Every structure is written in structure tokens, then in C-alpha cells.
Amino acid sequence: KSQMLVARNVCKLLGNKRGAIERLKEVLKENEGGLWPITHALISWTIWRLEPGCPSGVIKASSAETYFRTLALHLIYEAEDLDLLDLEVDDFETLYERAAERVDTEARRAYFWGRLRDFHDFMFRCGAPDVDLRELDGWVSTGAVKVSANLVTENEFQRFKEGLNAETDRDAGTMVFLAGMLAYRAGLRRRETQMLRIQDIHPAPEPFLLIRPSRLASLKSNSSKRRIPLRPLLPVDELAALMAFYERKKEQVGSELGLLFADPSAPWTPISYSRLIDPVTALFAAVAGQVGVAFRFHHLRHSFANWIFIALLVMDEPDLLEGRPPFLDSQLLATERRQLLRECFFPMIAGEVPFPDRRHLYQVAALMGHLSPTTTCQSYFHL
């Protein structure tokens, strides 16, 4: 049967309040072997929420219908027949981001993300890896804080670097620094940082990173696969630190086969978040202070999006920097850095007059791995 027909039938059955659990179990039995994993999971989740003693709280059949209807169309469309319990964290993240992109208004997206949190709590109980939805592109909330965002200034990033200078374990401190630096300077996600391969770094004369998409993103032709030029984005000393670490990893492993952030004895085993990501978050939280929104690793990616967009605008309209407040201190705003950005992203022919236009939005979206500037504008720009 069509998965959408089954989903519509589930909504119809939930409209009749009596015996909803038994009827949904009959749907699973009648369609045994014919349901996609996502359809089966959505129905099972609905049964779980209706059953007495549900740890998330029992809901009425009418609420269950709303919950199911909110998620079913978008998740079934995006997941198709994928085995959910075979997905990694980045696969789930891509699935949820793509499904949320299909929701048409911010209010509905906020409700969608709330129901998605509930659904993934159920999936986690079934054996799926946990996912922090607040770290995902397009996440919005119905609460007072609509988007989880903080803007990290250049001064704060330099204090982060200074805080790592006291690290006694050289390799551990370098890995933590590079993880934070790549998120702040190049917009990498947590999982992209953790799973970066040695061979994804391409050295001089024009070094760049190749960010590979998740397995699900590859199947969906997602734009997460992207090439990030390093020379215009990274300060000279930080680029040198990255390339030195890259050369050292190649020497330790004996080839380019392995993860950049991994122990030499186990080159394909990723360093845990507790060793790579959490120290970055903890140090930035100490640097920035716990005022307002609690600091998250994802805020470094938010900061990159804002700083690179401002730099591209100022590249064509330098007068925008007149009378700027002190916190607008990104190294990307320096004159020589803006020139590098132009040479890399928007080379000009003699006599051409520069002017800001939509190219800047599309360039930022491409660097972020977004399908279009819509997600970038809705969830990332805060200045």
C-alpha cells in the first residue's frame, strides 16, 4: 500500500477516540512487511504516546492525531524506505533538517521541531543515537528563545586561544583548538568536525577543506558537500597550525587514510565529543559567561555565518564600517582580508564597479552547506 494512504488512514482512525491503540496495532499487523521503517516508527510512536504509563505523558487520541499528522508527511517523504536503526547521528540530522525545510511557516516549524523532539526520544529508546535538535539548521522553538544563537567576537576567540595555551597535553590542546577554530572560521558542524578525514585537507598553493555530506545527504543530493577555501578565511598563524597538524597526522598514520581527529593507534575511530567538542564548549562558556542563552558549539557556526556575510557586504561597501561599535571586530573585516575574500569569491575585471547583491547571500549559503539562502537568513543572521 502507499505509505501516504496508510498515514491518512491512521489519522482517520485517531479521529475515533475509542479503541485507538487497538486499531493502530491492527494497522501494523495488516501491513506487516509492507510498511517503510519510518511509517512503522511513526505509528509505533503514536501507540507509545497513547498507552497508559508513557514516560512522556499520556495524550488523547485527538492530540495524537495532531502529533502524527505534523510529522508523517514530511518524514515519510524524506526518509522513504531507509532503515532508521542503521542511521548515524549525521544521517538523522540531515533527515530532520530536510523535513523541517518542508514546513511552510515559522510557527508551524516551531511546533514541528517540538513534536520531532518527542518522536526522537522514542527512537532513542528503540536504539537510535541521540540527537541534539538545537544544533540543527532551521531549528526554532515556541519559547521565548526562538533560535539558539550567540555571536562570538574576535576578542572572545582570542581569549579561547589563550585559554588553551596552558594545556599540558600538546596534542589534546591542539585538537580542541582546531575543532573550535574550524567551527568559528569555516562554519563546520560538530559531526563534520569530528568526522573530518586527513585526506579532506588539501594543502597549498590554495588550501581548502572538502566537507563530505552524510550518507542520507548523499542519497538526496544535498548541498552539504562543499569546498571551503582556507587562505581567505583563516589567519596565517591558524592556517599554519592546521597544516602542521595535518602533516603530523600523516606522519603518525603513515598515509592520508584516517580521521584527522583520532588516536594514531585507531585512525578510523573518531575522538569522542567529550574529548573534542565538550572542551570547546566549556572554554567558550567560561570566556563568554553564562548570560542569556547557554553557550553551544553550534554558536561558533552561527558566528561564522554572520561575520562572513558582513565581510562580503563591507567588501563592496566599506563605508558600512564607519562608526562601527567595538564588538564588530572580526579579522574578516580587515582591509587585506576583504581583498583576499574578493580574489577568492568574486574576482573582478578591470573597470568593474563593486556593489552588494544577492551573490553574497548565495555564497554564504554555499559555505554553510544550505540548499538555499532561506535557511541561512531565517536561522543564522542576527546582526
Steps between C-alpha positions, in 0.01 A plus 500: 500500500602860455669627816303823477172307477592313814586829672165651400325191632680538832378859530146383424518226765627746759197717431292230670610533862400156627737205455769700318788285628341173387415641157855626446640161597268345241642739237850376581387139478302544176795673331775280641788488256355782291577801714810709461702523826408867544126427463524211745696717745249786483208267571689326781589838650134602491398179678771562760369851570143368540586216736446544875827549681679668209801674662443806283141526619182350357323699229148481360425354159423847363845623609660184361340573163649851501841367601496231232367726226766764578788261434374225271488671161844663525688212662353233272583710193862554607584164663327273249605137564823565694566278800485752784696288745785483251536880488782689668463831682575707189244301298228581753610862505474524123162323497356737760645813341359408160161413644485830689579691180171374360296674773371830368481744796719570802215428744436162337873424491527572872215259568655247261834511685320450830322189374822381339673516839227277637530257209877472527477438874300192401755406232779534757318248720490269197877516452557805279784738593402813688476825305511853640242673284611844619823451305321450168451747217152652502423413863251739660312485828159608620660642817642844572827405327402426140848410375798377698765757408795694642739722307863427586725802452863495390602608849319202652658261252846631585426441868398145408842454334678642803308265727637203306860619524510361853400152379774256604402229249621647170299277267182524708523879517571528128202282409266703720634825352462377142147373565393839632692686232346305210150563635564871555710572189342256251152423636540126556235307690596282799469176306682643198788596728509165676489301173743714299745273320871565452452491122224763523771760556654608173827696547664791316514691279129572567410276794140398552280265699269252333194448719327177412126458562336233709389178334139624491607835361689321224190303404294818492760701302522738795722805472689414820796385286701815462848633437616757755803713402728553798735782403236777496323376815777399741767732647853404396597353837185289529534368146862410579388318817243299303746403227768405756250275678399351163864418417554354846192277468617372161837415650345326802256293293734445209245613241198724449264215589333579828318770692672827577386487862579146608760316704787374276442146623137509381495739200138426401352530850372854554598686814198522731311825547614499863862538383451717191177702513414534869832668594437762229152569634619514862780745426283731291231490768763617750628768263158636398330453838165331553281801420181436303517195274738229627799462269490217248759382245251586225532870592846502340338405169240774553779748559679398180184558294455850638863606474551374145176664382599835652848471349358434154270803530780723625723371221279697258381773739789588737307802627285258698784477752495870584415551864481125564464384862802328661349150488514502119860383519520197270832453325297453180424874507866600464584663166749235387262221599214655300731512200571128537127430519443691177781318319363165611124543468433797270797580274441814296607613157661840446249784522226298666317685779437290813156499660325275754233271357352155550828333408613555858202312645550209264871487576438483875234230448747299292770525768248391763380203293143629469274420207403867468550830688158456663634284786802728535285811534234347725728328751846654481505874440462697824690826451 
